[in-house]
Structures are given as structure tokens and as C-alpha cells.
Amino acid sequence: EAAVTQSPRNKVAVTGGKVTLSCNQTNNHNNMYWYRQDTGHGLRLIHYSYGAGSTEKGDIPDGYKASRPSQENFSLILELATPSQTSVYFCASGEGTASQNTLYFGAGTRLSVL
Amino acid sequence: GDQVEQSPSALSLHEGTGSALRCNFTTTMRAVQWFQQNSRGSLINLFYLASGTKENGRLKSTFNSKESYSTLHIRDAQLEDSGTYFCAAANTGYQNFYFGKGTSLTVIP
């Protein structure tokens, strides 16, 4: 069974503070993704990665950085958090092949920036 | 603009009945996947299709790349089918999946 674990599950941050969201996958998948989910927008892609050492910008990367230090771990970093970044964040992994890139999601992190 | 348009945005079904959810694409897509988001907020993968039709129990999904749409059919709806259904589609490289805004399904006893 695919396993993607996010931490923390809930986070309250102050405006201007630094926030790091962590994601670990035990699937040995090449690809990892960070999405945010907001009412009325569905899920929107922030950053993704094809493997260790790689990060790519998604559709809404402004205000976010990403880090993929290993196959298993993918972090999302908010250097200067703002209230507009209050959201639910989902990490996912996928095989990344042409014939199969089923996304397996973590349970989500609820972030509130005050 | 949105590349993935889902309809309807909300749907109510009586137990035992069925319906179809649809995603239309504004550009050529190469793969689609469907997810259910349950009451706990978890996203569960239902189908991954690069073409054709797949079936799993009471669910069936079709992807027509040439005509730019995908459907998810639910038959004999059960209470546990309630939740929000999302489709996500990739255009090039199968890497970057664009999500629709979801269909909120309520199954009524």
C-alpha cells in the first residue's frame, strides 16, 4: 500500500514567520508534488520534483520554495508566511512514467497564518 | 483559464440510483485520474486512464482524449459514496496534473 506521510498535520504560524511542511513517501516513487486546496479552487500545484535534487515550479509557486534532498523526502518552505497562504496543503507521490503516474496523497496539513 | 472543467458542481442521489460526473478539457490531455475526497479530507485514487474505459465495482470511468472529456459513472449509490469527486488531467509528459474544482456528491437515504 502506497504511503505518503505529512507533518505537521496542523500548524498555526505568525505573519512573517518561516514555515516548513514535510512530506515522506515509502513508495520509491520518482515524482513528488505539493498542492494547496482552497474553497472554489480545487487543488492547485505549487511545486513538484522528478527526483532527488530536482524541484520544478508549478502553477502558483510565488511565496514558496521546495526542497527534495532524497527520494523519500520533499519539503515545502514558506520563508515569510502571509495570511493568504492559509490553506490545506497536500503532498503526493507518483511513479512518473508515461503509462502510470497515479498520484498517492498524504492526509494534508492545515496551515493557518495569523 | 481553467484547463479542466467539472460538472455538475453539486449532485444529490438517492441510495440505489446512479449518475455520471463529467470533466471537459480545454486542451488535449494525455491521461486523467479521478479521486474521491471523503469526509475526513483524504484523497483516494479511483482510476488512472491513458485511454479507454476502466471499471471497479460500482464505478466506471471513460477517457476520450480525442473529444477532450472524461466521465465517472456511479451506479447503485451508497451512503459511503458521499464526498467530493475530482478529476485531474495531464497534457504533456504525464507529470503535471491539473485538477478540476470538484463535484460534491450527497447520497440521500
Interface residues (C-beta under 8 A of the other chain):
Chain A: N31 Y33 Y35 G40 H41 G42 L43 R44 L45 Y48 Y50 G58 D59 V88 F90 A92 G96 T97 A98 S99 Q100 N101 T102 L103 Y104 F105 A107 G108
Chain B: A31 Q33 F35 R40 G41 S42 L43 N45 Y48 A50 F86 A88 A90 Y94 Q95 N96 F97 Y98 F99 G100 K101 G102
